[in-house]
């Protein structure tokens, strides 16, 4: 076991969706130590939603997970959008900002996450853009390893590509264990080996989620179902390999009542407690 993080926003989180607002407005379950939102969904809100959201951010820890930065796009970055993000983060005391290691726009918006070619040229392109974003935001950018369904022009492995960007751009990693599992099935690689090959010191926090089995060799990353046992096992392995880090449950649709979601949050707490106990035992031996 490598390390135990001591973040400033808690260890177990839940992705906040508007459907949850009424349930969470009056009381936050003890299992939820931080929440995450897509800033694009809240930047221009007013009225009741804005009031509810500001009340939540005043009293709870929040991180943001973006949808439209499009860090790998061939088109120039949207500087005004990035500046608006900075103002939003400052206003709501956002603790971290993550995005997808992918792109979603070219001449227009594609409304999907497209795979960046795993090439040296793409690494240089993405690294320069990450540095520009970090300079404007005056905070680290956290990039998520994404699920992908094709690898056009591949010259490097996904792991080599991901690690090169994290190192060269001096940014951080949002470790998504479900995406590792999905990709390992779809592309036939060893999920444990991929997980072990990631840099411990770059992990900012983690996502865990459910998915949909389209076929025996095709899984779709949906965030619309319960987390399955192999993904929980991969999270367990992640804590063993890299130490205990903040971990957030994503659920984007088929959203059950909060008291159902807290059962999955309890699983995260239990896995973290297990590895904290193992570390304490090892240190006292």
C-alpha positions in Angstrom: 0.0 0.0 0.0 1.5 3.3 -1.1 -0.1 6.2 0.7 -3.2 7.7 2.3 -4.5 11.0 0.9 -5.7 13.7 3.2 -7.9 15.8 0.8 -9.7 19.0 1.7 -13.0 17.7 0.5 -13.7 14.3 2.2 -13.2 10.7 1.2 -16.6 9.4 -0.1 -18.8 11.4 -2.5 -21.9 11.3 -4.8 -22.5 12.9 -8.2 -25.3 15.4 -7.6 -28.1 15.4 -10.2 -31.0 17.8 -10.2 -33.4 15.0 -9.5 -31.7 14.6 -6.1 -32.1 18.2 -5.0 -35.4 17.9 -3.2 -34.2 14.9 -1.2 -30.9 16.5 -0.3 -32.1 20.1 0.4 -32.9 19.5 4.0 -30.4 16.8 5.1 -27.3 15.3 3.6 -26.8 11.6 4.6 -23.7 11.1 6.7 -22.2 8.8 4.0 -21.9 11.8 1.6 -18.7 13.8 2.4 -18.5 15.6 -0.9 -20.5 16.0 -4.1 -19.7 16.5 -7.7 -21.5 18.4 -10.5 -20.9 19.1 -14.2 -20.4 22.9 -14.2 -22.0 23.3 -17.6 -25.3 22.2 -16.0 -25.2 24.9 -13.3 -23.3 27.9 -14.8 -26.3 29.7 -16.1 -29.0 28.5 -13.7 -31.1 31.0 -11.9 -34.2 30.9 -9.7 -35.0 28.0 -7.4 -32.2 25.7 -8.7 -29.5 28.3 -8.3 -30.7 29.1 -4.8 -30.7 25.4 -3.8 -27.3 24.9 -5.3 -25.8 27.8 -3.6 -27.2 26.6 -0.3 -25.6 23.3 -0.9 -22.2 24.7 -1.9 -22.2 27.0 1.1 -22.5 24.0 3.5 -20.8 21.1 1.7 -17.7 20.2 -0.2 -18.0 20.2 -4.0 -15.8 19.2 -6.9 -16.6 19.7 -10.6 -16.5 17.2 -13.5 -16.7 18.9 -16.8 -18.4 17.8 -20.1 -17.3 20.3 -22.8 -13.7 21.4 -22.3 -12.8 19.1 -25.2 -9.1 18.9 -24.3 -8.1 16.8 -27.3 -10.0 18.8 -29.9 -8.1 20.1 -33.0 -10.0 23.4 -32.6 -8.8 26.3 -30.3 -9.8 26.2 -26.7 -12.8 28.3 -25.7 -11.0 30.8 -23.5 -14.1 32.7 -22.5 -15.7 29.4 -21.3 -12.6 28.6 -19.2 -12.7 32.1 -17.7 -16.4 31.6 -16.8 -15.4 28.3 -15.1 -12.8 30.0 -13.0 -15.5 32.5 -11.7 -17.9 29.7 -11.0 -15.3 27.7 -9.1 -14.4 30.7 -7.0 -18.0 31.6 -6.3 -18.9 28.1 -5.1 -15.6 27.2 -3.5 -15.1 24.2 -5.8 -12.3 22.0 -4.5 -11.2 20.3 -7.7 -12.0 20.4 -11.4 -11.8 17.3 -13.6 -12.4 16.6 -17.2 -12.3 13.7 -19.7 -9.1 12.8 -21.5 -11.0 12.9 -24.8 -12.7 15.5 -27.0 -16.2 16.3 -27.9 -16.0 19.1 -30.5 -14.3 20.0 -33.8 -16.0 22.5 -36.1 -19.1 21.8 -34.0 -20.1 20.0 -30.8 -20.5 16.2 -31.2 -22.3 15.6 -27.9 -20.1 12.5 -27.3 -16.7 11.7 -26.0 -14.3 10.8 -28.8 -11.0 8.9 -28.4 -7.8 10.9 -28.8 -5.3 9.0 -31.0 -2.7 7.3 -28.9 0.2 9.0 -30.6 3.3 11.2 -29.7 1.8 14.0 -31.7 -1.5 13.9 -29.8 0.5 13.9 -26.5 2.2 17.2 -27.4 -1.1 18.7 -28.5 -3.0 17.8 -25.4 -0.1 18.7 -23.0 0.1 22.2 -24.4 -3.7 22.7 -24.0 -3.7 21.3 -20.5 -1.0 23.8 -19.5 -3.0 26.7 -21.0 -6.1 25.7 -19.1 -4.1 25.4 -15.8 -2.6 28.8 -16.3 -6.0 30.4 -16.8 -7.7 28.5 -13.9 -4.7 28.9 -11.6 -5.4 25.3 -10.4 -4.5 21.8 -11.5 -6.6 20.1 -14.2 -7.6 16.6 -13.2 -8.0 14.3 -16.3 -10.1 11.1 -16.3 -9.1 7.9 -18.0 -12.1 7.4 -20.3 -14.0 4.5 -21.8 -13.5 4.3 -25.6 -14.8 2.0 -28.3 -12.1 2.4 -31.0 -8.5 3.5 -31.1 -7.8 5.2 -34.5 -4.1 5.6 -35.5 -2.9 3.9 -32.3 0.9 4.0 -31.8 1.1 3.7 -28.0 -0.9 1.8 -25.4 -3.7 3.6 -23.5 -1.5 3.3 -20.4 1.6 4.8 -22.1 -0.5 7.6 -23.6 -2.2 8.4 -20.3 1.0 8.4 -18.2 2.9 10.6 -20.7 0.2 13.3 -20.5 0.0 13.2 -16.7 3.8 13.6 -16.5 4.4 16.1 -19.3 1.5 18.4 -18.4 2.1 18.1 -14.7 -1.7 17.5 -14.2 -3.6 15.1 -12.0 -5.6 11.9 -12.6 -9.3 11.2 -12.0 -9.1 7.4 -11.7 -12.2 5.8 -13.1 -12.2 2.1 -12.2 -15.4 1.3 -14.1 -13.8 2.7 -17.3 -10.7 0.5 -16.7 -13.0 -2.5 -16.4 -15.1 -1.6 -19.4 -12.0 -1.0 -21.6 -10.4 -4.3 -20.4 -13.4 -6.2 -21.7 -13.8 -4.2 -24.9 -10.2 -4.2 -25.8 -9.0 -7.4 -24.2 -6.3 -6.1 -21.8 -5.4 -6.9 -18.2 -7.3 -4.4 -15.9 -5.1 -5.2 -12.9 -1.9 -4.5 -14.9 -3.4 -1.2 -16.2 -4.3 -0.2 -12.7 -0.9 -1.0 -11.3 0.8 0.9 -14.0 -0.8 4.2 -13.1 1.2 6.8 -11.1 0.1 6.8 -7.5 1.2 10.4 -6.9 -1.0 11.7 -9.7 -4.4 10.4 -8.3 -6.6 13.2 -7.2 -9.8 11.2 -6.7 -11.7 8.3 -8.1 -15.0 7.4 -9.9 -17.0 4.2 -9.6 -20.1 3.5 -11.5 -22.3 1.0 -13.3 -22.5 0.1 -16.9 -24.6 -1.9 -19.5 -23.6 -5.2 -21.1 -24.4 -4.9 -24.8 -22.7 -8.3 -25.6 -20.1 -10.6 -24.0 -17.3 -8.6 -25.5 -19.0 -5.1 -25.5 -19.8 -3.1 -22.4 -21.2 0.5 -22.6 -20.3 3.0 -19.9 -23.7 4.3 -18.9 -23.7 5.2 -15.2 -27.3 3.9 -15.2 -27.0 0.8 -13.1 -25.6 -0.5 -9.8 -21.9 -1.1 -9.5 -21.1 -4.8 -10.2 -18.8 -7.0 -8.1 -15.8 -7.1 -10.5 -15.7 -3.3 -10.4 -15.9 -3.2 -6.6 -13.0 -5.7 -6.7 -11.0 -3.4 -8.9 -11.6 -0.5 -6.5 -10.4 -2.8 -3.7 -7.2 -3.5 -5.8 -6.8 0.2 -6.5 -6.7 0.9 -2.8 -4.2 -1.9 -2.3 -2.0 -0.6 -5.1 -2.2 3.1 -4.6 -3.5 3.7 -1.1 -6.9 5.1 0.0 -8.1 8.1 -2.0 -11.4 10.0 -2.3 -13.9 8.0 -4.3 -17.2 9.2 -5.8 -20.3 7.2 -7.0 -21.7 8.3 -10.3 -25.4 7.7 -11.2 -26.7 9.6 -14.2 -30.1 7.9 -14.9 -32.4 5.2 -13.5 -31.6 7.1 -10.3 -33.0 5.3 -7.2 -33.9 7.1 -3.9 -31.0 8.4 -2.0 -31.3 5.7 0.7 -30.6 3.2 -2.1 -27.5 5.0 -3.3 -26.2 5.3 0.2 -25.9 1.5 0.3 -23.3 1.7 -2.5 -21.6 4.6 -0.6 -21.5 2.3 2.4 -19.5 -0.2 0.3 -16.9 2.5 -0.5 -16.6 3.4 3.2 -16.2 -0.3 4.1 -13.4 -0.8 1.5 -11.6 2.3 2.6 -11.9 1.3 6.3 -10.5 -2.2 5.4 -7.4 -0.7 3.8 -6.9 1.9 6.5 -6.9 -0.9 9.0 -4.4 -2.9 7.0 -2.1 0.1 6.8 -2.4 0.8 10.5 -1.6 -2.9 11.3 1.4 -2.8 8.9 2.7 0.4 10.5 2.5 -1.0 14.0 4.0 -4.3 13.2 
